[in-house]
Amino acid sequence: MFAPAGRDRAQADPRRTAAAAAGIVSSVGLVGLVEQYGIGGVLYATFLEVISAIQSFGGTITAPFRAFGSGLADLVAAAFPVRIVNEAADFTAFSITRGEWSIFGPFTFAVGIAATLAGLWVFLEIIRRIDLSLFGALLDRR
């Protein structure tokens, strides 16, 4: 009859345990047996838990700062149209010789930057002239 491996380990007899211990002693010595499977193993597990607790506490303390840094990077990426600037730089090399914008030649990058800044300026002018306050939007009856 076949017994599952879990049941086999749960009902290990003293002879098998002694044979396993003898094998460990023959390979790493008695000090290795105590160090790896006895007191050393318990101390090792305890130190690992203490180190894990310290790392968790440090992670808890630094998490808001990491989140702030990530949010700030996202804000900068959203505020400055980096994709448009990168596309203008890529298109500059193409437009020197051919393309619809070849009339600008190497100045295509400058035209792309100027178009980006002009778009931002128009957006900021619109925002500046619109009353964005909650009370102004609700109470303004013009």
Disulfide bonds with the S-S distance in Angstrom:
none
